[in-house]
Amino acid sequence: MITNSVSCCRVLKHPDTDSIKYAYIIYLDASEFSSILQEIFQDNQITSYILTDNGKIVASNNPSLLSASLDEEKLDFLYNKGDSLKKRAHTNYHTTTLRNGWLQVTEIPDSYIMQNTHILIKSILLTILISLPLTILVVVLISKNLTRRIKTLSRAMETLQLDASDTNMKALVPQDRAPETFDEIDKLGITFEKMQHSLNDNLQSILELSLTEERLKYQLLQSQINPHFLYNILGSIQTCQSLGKLDIANQMLTNLTRFYRMTLRKSEDLISIRDELTIAQLYLEMEKLCHNDNLTWEINMEDGIDNFLICKFTLQPFLENSIMHGLSQKTPEVHISIDLSYGDDTVIIVITDNGIGMAKEQLLELQKTLDEKIVNYEKHFGIGNVNKRISNPYFGNGRISVESCLYEGTSITIEFDQMEKYDEECNDCR
């Protein structure tokens, strides 16, 4: 009789006759089985053992439990509870039913679980404490880099302007990386750079076309002044001839020749104020021949102001109005005063006459023409023409205002930007 051992029997039967061909029995010493359990459960807080159906422990990782018997209550608890995982008092039991009806029981106290849970929690907290600052640092560095690049791109978009320097785009396009490593922000920067170059080219073309269009409009308006002016002068000459004042008519023709020689010689759209005043005085001299001593004038200007530029034929239409509409039976003599002064980066020209002036309705009509920049070929053509030309940003961005009182005279104020000599390199008037 072998004691303190565990036996395992296997029988092989014939599949047809159901007779036993052979059988074998293996005996395993309980202490050897216990040593296996000790290797598996090295922690002495965990107890594992093999329990027979009569409550005897035949193998255990705890040698003191060998051959011990469990009380009926505990044995009933282990055998009769259906769940493989049970709890009694402060101990957790895991039971596995063997093929012979015995139980393999593993006892795990709550203190062991809590101890390992605390270790796990501490490990997790330690990992979090170590990794969290590193994670935050990495996130901050990455976010700063992304924010910097996005801000650079945003700033470039906000400050987009014609002829922007290419150096502003270097921060958007990586210079030291291969194109295959570019991310979405890099590609967006490259796309924006291409868009800016394309806009520069297109805007430059549009600017040149716009400038050409404005010059053509200006030249058209200016060309309309000449026939209007010439018609009035030739009418005056014809009147003198019909009245037998041939010497006056001849002098007017001479002055007219000088006048057109001067204007044709100054073929530019913008001429100096000095030349414009010369043209104005030639016109006044022609008109004076028709009106004898009924017309006088004076010119007052601040030093150096005549060097600035002005649209050609700006003064003549206003002088013509002062003469033609100023002379009347109640105002047989007209005196015209031309005053030129400096404004805030502007030139201010005030033309004042003591003629008949305008009624309130007529003044309001003229002021509306100036405010709305109307060129009416039937009314106020000369003044509307000058107002349209001088208000162009390319030719002074000027403003014209009129004040008049019936029988007291009229005052015209012309204000435009100070423009110096034309610079062909920048294609602009500075």
KADAWO-V990037 format. One record per backbone hydrogen bond with DSSP energy under -0.5 kcal/mol. CO is the residue of the C=O (numbers start at 1). NH is the residue of the N-H. E is the energy in kcal/mol with one decimal. If there is no record, write none. Layout:
co=CO nh=NH e=E
co=CO nh=NH e=E
This chain:
co=1 nh=3 e=-0.6
co=4 nh=30 e=-2.7
co=6 nh=28 e=-4.1
co=8 nh=26 e=-3.2
co=10 nh=24 e=-2.9
co=11 nh=13 e=-0.5
co=12 nh=21 e=-3.0
co=12 nh=22 e=-1.4
co=14 nh=18 e=-1.5
co=19 nh=14 e=-3.3
co=22 nh=12 e=-3.1
co=24 nh=10 e=-3.0
co=26 nh=8 e=-2.8
co=26 nh=28 e=-0.5
co=27 nh=29 e=-0.5
co=28 nh=6 e=-3.7
co=29 nh=33 e=-2.2
co=30 nh=34 e=-2.4
co=31 nh=35 e=-2.0
co=32 nh=36 e=-1.5
co=33 nh=37 e=-1.8
co=34 nh=38 e=-2.2
co=35 nh=39 e=-1.9
co=36 nh=40 e=-1.9
co=37 nh=41 e=-3.1
co=40 nh=42 e=-0.8
co=43 nh=46 e=-1.5
co=45 nh=109 e=-0.6
co=47 nh=107 e=-3.9
co=48 nh=61 e=-2.1
co=49 nh=51 e=-0.5
co=49 nh=105 e=-2.9
co=50 nh=58 e=-2.1
co=50 nh=59 e=-0.8
co=51 nh=103 e=-2.7
co=52 nh=55 e=-1.7
co=55 nh=70 e=-2.9
co=56 nh=52 e=-2.9
co=56 nh=58 e=-0.6
co=57 nh=67 e=-2.2
co=59 nh=50 e=-2.7
co=61 nh=63 e=-0.7
co=62 nh=65 e=-2.2
co=63 nh=66 e=-1.2
co=65 nh=68 e=-2.1
co=68 nh=57 e=-3.1
co=71 nh=75 e=-2.6
co=72 nh=76 e=-2.8
co=73 nh=77 e=-2.1
co=74 nh=78 e=-2.3
co=75 nh=79 e=-2.3
co=76 nh=80 e=-2.6
co=77 nh=81 e=-1.1
co=84 nh=86 e=-0.6
co=84 nh=95 e=-2.9
co=86 nh=93 e=-3.7
co=88 nh=91 e=-2.1
co=90 nh=110 e=-2.8
co=91 nh=88 e=-2.8
co=92 nh=108 e=-3.1
co=93 nh=86 e=-3.5
co=93 nh=95 e=-0.5
co=94 nh=106 e=-2.1
co=96 nh=104 e=-2.6
co=98 nh=101 e=-1.6
co=102 nh=98 e=-3.2
co=103 nh=51 e=-3.4
co=103 nh=105 e=-0.6
co=104 nh=96 e=-1.9
co=105 nh=49 e=-2.4
co=106 nh=94 e=-2.4
co=106 nh=108 e=-0.5
co=107 nh=47 e=-2.0
co=108 nh=92 e=-3.1
co=109 nh=112 e=-0.6
co=109 nh=113 e=-1.5
co=110 nh=114 e=-3.0
co=111 nh=115 e=-2.4
co=112 nh=116 e=-2.4
co=113 nh=117 e=-2.4
co=114 nh=118 e=-2.8
co=115 nh=119 e=-2.0
co=116 nh=120 e=-2.6
co=117 nh=121 e=-2.9
co=118 nh=122 e=-3.0
co=119 nh=123 e=-2.6
co=120 nh=124 e=-2.8
co=121 nh=125 e=-3.1
co=122 nh=126 e=-3.0
co=123 nh=127 e=-2.5
co=124 nh=128 e=-2.6
co=125 nh=129 e=-3.0
co=126 nh=130 e=-2.1
co=127 nh=131 e=-3.2
co=128 nh=132 e=-3.2
co=129 nh=133 e=-0.7
co=130 nh=134 e=-0.9
co=131 nh=135 e=-3.2
co=132 nh=136 e=-3.1
co=133 nh=137 e=-2.8
co=134 nh=138 e=-2.6
co=135 nh=139 e=-2.9
co=136 nh=140 e=-2.9
co=137 nh=141 e=-2.5
co=138 nh=142 e=-2.8
co=139 nh=143 e=-3.1
co=140 nh=144 e=-2.9
co=141 nh=145 e=-2.2
co=142 nh=146 e=-2.7
co=143 nh=147 e=-3.4
co=144 nh=148 e=-2.9
co=145 nh=149 e=-2.2
co=146 nh=150 e=-2.7
co=147 nh=151 e=-2.9
co=148 nh=152 e=-2.4
co=149 nh=153 e=-2.3
co=150 nh=154 e=-2.9
co=151 nh=155 e=-3.2
co=152 nh=156 e=-2.2
co=153 nh=157 e=-2.1
co=154 nh=158 e=-2.6
co=155 nh=159 e=-2.2
co=157 nh=160 e=-1.0
co=161 nh=164 e=-1.2
co=165 nh=168 e=-1.3
co=166 nh=169 e=-1.5
co=167 nh=170 e=-0.8
co=169 nh=172 e=-1.1
co=169 nh=173 e=-1.6
co=172 nh=174 e=-0.6
co=178 nh=181 e=-2.0
co=179 nh=182 e=-1.6
co=183 nh=187 e=-2.4
co=184 nh=188 e=-2.4
co=185 nh=189 e=-2.4
co=186 nh=190 e=-2.3
co=187 nh=191 e=-2.5
co=188 nh=192 e=-2.5
co=189 nh=193 e=-2.3
co=190 nh=194 e=-2.4
co=191 nh=195 e=-2.4
co=192 nh=196 e=-2.6
co=193 nh=197 e=-2.3
co=194 nh=198 e=-2.4
co=195 nh=199 e=-2.9
co=196 nh=200 e=-2.8
co=197 nh=201 e=-2.3
co=198 nh=202 e=-2.7
co=199 nh=203 e=-3.6
co=200 nh=204 e=-2.2
co=201 nh=205 e=-2.0
co=202 nh=206 e=-2.8
co=203 nh=207 e=-2.9
co=204 nh=208 e=-2.4
co=205 nh=209 e=-2.5
co=206 nh=210 e=-3.0
co=207 nh=211 e=-2.8
co=208 nh=212 e=-2.3
co=209 nh=213 e=-2.7
co=210 nh=214 e=-2.7
co=211 nh=215 e=-2.2
co=212 nh=216 e=-2.2
co=213 nh=217 e=-2.5
co=214 nh=218 e=-2.5
co=215 nh=219 e=-2.8
co=216 nh=220 e=-2.4
co=217 nh=221 e=-2.5
co=218 nh=222 e=-2.9
co=219 nh=223 e=-2.6
co=220 nh=224 e=-1.2
co=221 nh=225 e=-0.8
co=222 nh=225 e=-0.8
co=222 nh=226 e=-1.2
co=223 nh=227 e=-1.0
co=224 nh=228 e=-1.1
co=225 nh=229 e=-3.0
co=226 nh=230 e=-3.2
co=227 nh=231 e=-2.6
co=228 nh=232 e=-1.5
co=229 nh=233 e=-2.2
co=230 nh=234 e=-2.8
co=231 nh=235 e=-1.7
co=232 nh=236 e=-1.8
co=233 nh=237 e=-2.6
co=234 nh=238 e=-2.5
co=235 nh=239 e=-2.0
co=236 nh=240 e=-2.2
co=237 nh=241 e=-2.3
co=238 nh=242 e=-2.5
co=239 nh=243 e=-1.5
co=240 nh=245 e=-2.7
co=241 nh=244 e=-1.3
co=244 nh=246 e=-1.6
co=245 nh=249 e=-2.1
co=246 nh=250 e=-3.0
co=247 nh=251 e=-2.2
co=248 nh=252 e=-2.4
co=249 nh=253 e=-2.2
co=250 nh=254 e=-2.2
co=251 nh=255 e=-2.8
co=252 nh=256 e=-2.7
co=253 nh=257 e=-2.2
co=254 nh=258 e=-2.2
co=255 nh=259 e=-2.7
co=256 nh=260 e=-2.5
co=257 nh=261 e=-2.2
co=258 nh=262 e=-2.1
co=259 nh=263 e=-2.4
co=260 nh=264 e=-2.7
co=261 nh=265 e=-1.6
co=262 nh=266 e=-1.5
co=265 nh=267 e=-1.3
co=269 nh=312 e=-1.8
co=271 nh=310 e=-2.8
co=272 nh=276 e=-2.2
co=273 nh=277 e=-2.5
co=274 nh=278 e=-1.6
co=275 nh=279 e=-2.4
co=276 nh=280 e=-2.2
co=277 nh=281 e=-2.4
co=278 nh=282 e=-2.1
co=279 nh=283 e=-1.9
co=280 nh=284 e=-2.4
co=281 nh=285 e=-2.4
co=282 nh=286 e=-1.7
co=283 nh=287 e=-2.3
co=284 nh=288 e=-2.3
co=285 nh=289 e=-1.3
co=286 nh=290 e=-0.8
co=287 nh=290 e=-0.6
co=287 nh=291 e=-1.2
co=288 nh=292 e=-0.7
co=291 nh=294 e=-2.9
co=292 nh=295 e=-0.6
co=294 nh=334 e=-3.1
co=296 nh=336 e=-2.4
co=298 nh=338 e=-2.7
co=300 nh=340 e=-2.9
co=302 nh=305 e=-1.6
co=304 nh=307 e=-1.5
co=305 nh=308 e=-1.3
co=306 nh=274 e=-1.9
co=308 nh=273 e=-2.6
co=310 nh=271 e=-2.6
co=311 nh=314 e=-0.7
co=315 nh=318 e=-0.6
co=315 nh=319 e=-2.2
co=316 nh=320 e=-2.6
co=317 nh=321 e=-1.9
co=318 nh=322 e=-2.2
co=319 nh=323 e=-1.7
co=320 nh=324 e=-3.0
co=321 nh=325 e=-2.3
co=323 nh=327 e=-1.6
co=326 nh=356 e=-1.0
co=331 nh=328 e=-1.6
co=334 nh=296 e=-2.0
co=335 nh=354 e=-0.8
co=336 nh=298 e=-1.9
co=337 nh=339 e=-0.6
co=337 nh=352 e=-2.6
co=338 nh=300 e=-3.1
co=339 nh=350 e=-2.7
co=340 nh=302 e=-1.4
co=341 nh=348 e=-2.9
co=343 nh=345 e=-1.5
co=345 nh=418 e=-1.9
co=346 nh=343 e=-3.0
co=347 nh=349 e=-0.5
co=347 nh=416 e=-1.8
co=348 nh=341 e=-2.5
co=349 nh=351 e=-0.5
co=349 nh=414 e=-3.3
co=350 nh=339 e=-2.5
co=350 nh=352 e=-0.6
co=351 nh=412 e=-2.9
co=352 nh=337 e=-3.0
co=353 nh=410 e=-1.1
co=356 nh=407 e=-5.1
co=359 nh=363 e=-2.4
co=360 nh=364 e=-2.5
co=361 nh=365 e=-1.9
co=362 nh=366 e=-2.0
co=363 nh=367 e=-2.7
co=364 nh=368 e=-2.1
co=365 nh=369 e=-1.8
co=366 nh=370 e=-2.0
co=367 nh=371 e=-2.7
co=368 nh=372 e=-2.5
co=369 nh=374 e=-2.4
co=370 nh=373 e=-0.6
co=374 nh=376 e=-0.6
co=375 nh=377 e=-0.6
co=380 nh=384 e=-2.6
co=381 nh=385 e=-2.5
co=382 nh=386 e=-2.3
co=383 nh=387 e=-2.6
co=384 nh=388 e=-2.2
co=385 nh=389 e=-2.0
co=386 nh=390 e=-3.0
co=387 nh=391 e=-1.4
co=389 nh=392 e=-1.3
co=390 nh=398 e=-3.7
co=392 nh=395 e=-1.7
co=392 nh=397 e=-2.6
co=393 nh=396 e=-0.8
co=396 nh=417 e=-2.7
co=399 nh=415 e=-2.7
co=401 nh=413 e=-2.7
co=403 nh=411 e=-3.3
co=405 nh=408 e=-2.4
co=405 nh=409 e=-1.1
co=409 nh=405 e=-2.1
co=410 nh=353 e=-2.4
co=411 nh=403 e=-2.5
co=412 nh=351 e=-2.8
co=412 nh=414 e=-0.5
co=413 nh=401 e=-2.2
co=413 nh=415 e=-0.5
co=414 nh=349 e=-3.3
co=415 nh=399 e=-2.8
co=416 nh=347 e=-3.1
co=417 nh=419 e=-0.5
co=419 nh=309 e=-2.9
co=421 nh=430 e=-0.6
co=422 nh=424 e=-0.6
co=423 nh=427 e=-0.9
co=423 nh=428 e=-1.2
co=428 nh=423 e=-1.7
co=428 nh=430 e=-0.6
